[in-house]
Amino acid sequence: MSESNSTAVQRVAHSDERVVTMPETTDTYIRQQLETRRTRLNTAIASAPASQMARFEELLSEVDSALQRMDAGTYGICDVCNDTIERDRLIEDPLVRVCLDHLNAEQRRALEGDLELAAGVQRSLLPPTHVQSLGWQIEYEYKPAGLVSGDYCDVILPADSDDGLVFLIGDVSGKGVAASLLMSYLRATFRSLAGARMDVHKLLEAANRLFGESTMAGQFATLVCGRAGRDGSIQIANAGHCPALAVSQHGVKRIDATGLPLGMFTSGHYSMERVDLEPGDSLLLFTDGISEARDGRGNEYGIEGISKWTQGKRAQESARFVTDCLNEVQLFSSGVPQADDQTLMLIRRAESRRSAQIA
C-alpha cells in the first residue's frame, strides 16, 4: 500500500461531501434510526441485569442528546471545530459527534483498520484484469482516488455459450466507504439477475427497481450494461453514464446514454442499442474520473479528448491500449491530484475465433 494510514484517513476526510445543512431525506432517516435505538434501549433497560444497566443508560443518554441537538438544529456539527460532520459517517453511526479531522488517536486507528478492511474486500470483488470468452478479450484498469472506490466494474461469464458475456461499468453517488458499499450492492444485484437471460435494457430496469427500493433517497448510480455474443454482436444500454466508444476501422462511434441513472425513479425505462463488431474492433468504456480529469489550468480532458486519442489505435494490443490511454490522461493532468476514481475497460472482438475462458 503506497500511502500511510494517516494519509489515507486525511484523503477520505477531504473527499467526503461537506454540507451546511442536512438534506431533509437524510434528516428523516437518521431521526428514525435514533428513535428506533431509543425504543430498543428502553426495552433492554426494563429487563437488563445490573451489570449492564449503566452502559445501557449511557447509550440512552447519547441517543436523547442527539435527538435534542436535531430539534435544536445543531445536529451534525463537530463538537471541536463547529464544522459539519461528514454525512456518510452520520448515516453509518448517528451518534458521531466529531468530524474526521478531530478524531482521537484510538478513533483514528479504528477508522484506518476499517478502511483497510473495506479496501481488501472491494479488491476481492473485482473481476480478473484479463478475460477471454466467446471470442472476446476484456481488459480494464481500476484506479481509486483513495483507499476505497465508488467505481463499479464487472465481467460475468456465461453459464453456456448461448447466454453471452455480460460486462458492466458504473459510478455510484458519494465518496468513501459508503460509496464502496453501494458498489458492492450493485455487484450482487447484477450477478443475481444476469443468469435470467434478459435483454440488457430489461436487466437495467430490474436492477433499477431493486436499487431504488433498497437505498435511501438521493443515492443513485450511473452505469453501462452490455452483453457480448459469440457472433460479434453487443447489446448495450446506458443508465446516465458516460458514452461508450465503438472503435472500428471506420473510426470512432459514440453511443450515448439511453436512460436516467439507477435509483432516481423506480419505474425507470431504458432502451437498448445493438452494435456489431468485426474482428479487431473494440468498445471502450470509462468513468467520469477519466473524462473529467483536469490539467493545471482547469481544462477538462473530456470525451472528445478520449475519442481523439483512440484514433489510429484500433490495432494496438488490448492491454497496452488500456494502459496507454490511462497514461495519456495522467500525463494531461500531471501535477494535479487525482480528484475522482478512474476506471477504463476495453471489450475487443478477438482476431482469432478461438477463445479461452479465464475464471
ChimeraX attribute file (.defattr): number of C-alpha atoms within 10 A of each C-alpha:
attribute: neighborCount
match mode: 1-to-1
recipient: residues
	/A:1	6
	/A:2	6
	/A:3	9
	/A:4	10
	/A:5	18
	/A:6	12
	/A:7	13
	/A:8	18
	/A:9	20
	/A:10	14
	/A:11	15
	/A:12	20
	/A:13	18
	/A:14	12
	/A:15	17
	/A:16	19
	/A:17	15
	/A:18	15
	/A:19	13
	/A:20	10
	/A:21	14
	/A:22	16
	/A:23	12
	/A:24	10
	/A:25	11
	/A:26	17
	/A:27	17
	/A:28	12
	/A:29	14
	/A:30	21
	/A:31	17
	/A:32	12
	/A:33	15
	/A:34	21
	/A:35	14
	/A:36	12
	/A:37	16
	/A:38	19
	/A:39	11
	/A:40	12
	/A:41	17
	/A:42	14
	/A:43	11
	/A:44	15
	/A:45	17
	/A:46	9
	/A:47	9
	/A:48	14
	/A:49	10
	/A:50	9
	/A:51	8
	/A:52	11
	/A:53	14
	/A:54	13
	/A:55	12
	/A:56	16
	/A:57	15
	/A:58	11
	/A:59	15
	/A:60	20
	/A:61	13
	/A:62	17
	/A:63	22
	/A:64	17
	/A:65	14
	/A:66	22
	/A:67	21
	/A:68	13
	/A:69	14
	/A:70	15
	/A:71	11
	/A:72	9
	/A:73	12
	/A:74	16
	/A:75	24
	/A:76	28
	/A:77	20
	/A:78	19
	/A:79	16
	/A:80	12
	/A:81	12
	/A:82	12
	/A:83	15
	/A:84	21
	/A:85	27
	/A:86	23
	/A:87	22
	/A:88	19
	/A:89	18
	/A:90	18
	/A:91	16
	/A:92	12
	/A:93	13
	/A:94	21
	/A:95	20
	/A:96	20
	/A:97	19
	/A:98	20
	/A:99	22
	/A:100	21
	/A:101	15
	/A:102	14
	/A:103	14
	/A:104	10
	/A:105	9
	/A:106	9
	/A:107	12
	/A:108	17
	/A:109	15
	/A:110	10
	/A:111	18
	/A:112	19
	/A:113	13
	/A:114	13
	/A:115	21
	/A:116	16
	/A:117	12
	/A:118	19
	/A:119	18
	/A:120	13
	/A:121	14
	/A:122	20
	/A:123	12
	/A:124	10
	/A:125	15
	/A:126	15
	/A:127	15
	/A:128	14
	/A:129	14
	/A:130	15
	/A:131	19
	/A:132	21
	/A:133	23
	/A:134	24
	/A:135	22
	/A:136	26
	/A:137	22
	/A:138	22
	/A:139	22
	/A:140	25
	/A:141	18
	/A:142	20
	/A:143	18
	/A:144	18
	/A:145	20
	/A:146	23
	/A:147	24
	/A:148	27
	/A:149	29
	/A:150	28
	/A:151	30
	/A:152	27
	/A:153	28
	/A:154	22
	/A:155	20
	/A:156	17
	/A:157	22
	/A:158	20
	/A:159	11
	/A:160	9
	/A:161	12
	/A:162	11
	/A:163	18
	/A:164	25
	/A:165	24
	/A:166	23
	/A:167	20
	/A:168	21
	/A:169	23
	/A:170	27
	/A:171	30
	/A:172	23
	/A:173	16
	/A:174	21
	/A:175	22
	/A:176	23
	/A:177	23
	/A:178	20
	/A:179	22
	/A:180	24
	/A:181	17
	/A:182	24
	/A:183	24
	/A:184	17
	/A:185	14
	/A:186	24
	/A:187	18
	/A:188	12
	/A:189	16
	/A:190	19
	/A:191	15
	/A:192	11
	/A:193	14
	/A:194	22
	/A:195	15
	/A:196	10
	/A:197	14
	/A:198	14
	/A:199	16
	/A:200	24
	/A:201	23
	/A:202	16
	/A:203	19
	/A:204	28
	/A:205	20
	/A:206	19
	/A:207	20
	/A:208	28
	/A:209	17
	/A:210	16
	/A:211	23
	/A:212	20
	/A:213	13
	/A:214	12
	/A:215	13
	/A:216	13
	/A:217	16
	/A:218	13
	/A:219	18
	/A:220	22
	/A:221	26
	/A:222	24
	/A:223	27
	/A:224	28
	/A:225	23
	/A:226	25
	/A:227	24
	/A:228	27
	/A:229	22
	/A:230	18
	/A:231	14
	/A:232	18
	/A:233	16
	/A:234	23
	/A:235	19
	/A:236	25
	/A:237	30
	/A:238	31
	/A:239	27
	/A:240	19
	/A:241	26
	/A:242	24
	/A:243	21
	/A:244	23
	/A:245	22
	/A:246	24
	/A:247	25
	/A:248	20
	/A:249	14
	/A:250	9
	/A:251	15
	/A:252	20
	/A:253	14
	/A:254	15
	/A:255	17
	/A:256	17
	/A:257	22
	/A:258	20
	/A:259	21
	/A:260	20
	/A:261	24
	/A:262	28
	/A:263	24
	/A:264	17
	/A:265	16
	/A:266	16
	/A:267	12
	/A:268	18
	/A:269	16
	/A:270	18
	/A:271	17
	/A:272	20
	/A:273	15
	/A:274	13
	/A:275	15
	/A:276	14
	/A:277	20
	/A:278	16
	/A:279	15
	/A:280	20
	/A:281	21
	/A:282	25
	/A:283	22
	/A:284	23
	/A:285	22
	/A:286	28
	/A:287	27
	/A:288	21
	/A:289	22
	/A:290	25
	/A:291	18
	/A:292	17
	/A:293	24
	/A:294	23
	/A:295	18
	/A:296	12
	/A:297	8
	/A:298	10
	/A:299	12
	/A:300	17
	/A:301	20
	/A:302	16
	/A:303	19
	/A:304	11
	/A:305	15
	/A:306	19
	/A:307	17
	/A:308	12
	/A:309	14
	/A:310	19
	/A:311	13
	/A:312	13
	/A:313	16
	/A:314	19
	/A:315	13
	/A:316	13
	/A:317	11
	/A:318	23
	/A:319	17
	/A:320	11
	/A:321	20
	/A:322	20
	/A:323	14
	/A:324	14
	/A:325	17
	/A:326	20
	/A:327	12
	/A:328	16
	/A:329	23
	/A:330	19
	/A:331	12
	/A:332	18
	/A:333	20
	/A:334	14
	/A:335	11
	/A:336	15
	/A:337	13
	/A:338	18
	/A:339	14
	/A:340	21
	/A:341	22
	/A:342	25
	/A:343	24
	/A:344	22
	/A:345	26
	/A:346	22
	/A:347	23
	/A:348	27
	/A:349	28
	/A:350	23
	/A:351	13
	/A:352	10
	/A:353	13
	/A:354	11
	/A:355	15
	/A:356	13
	/A:357	14
	/A:358	10
	/A:359	11
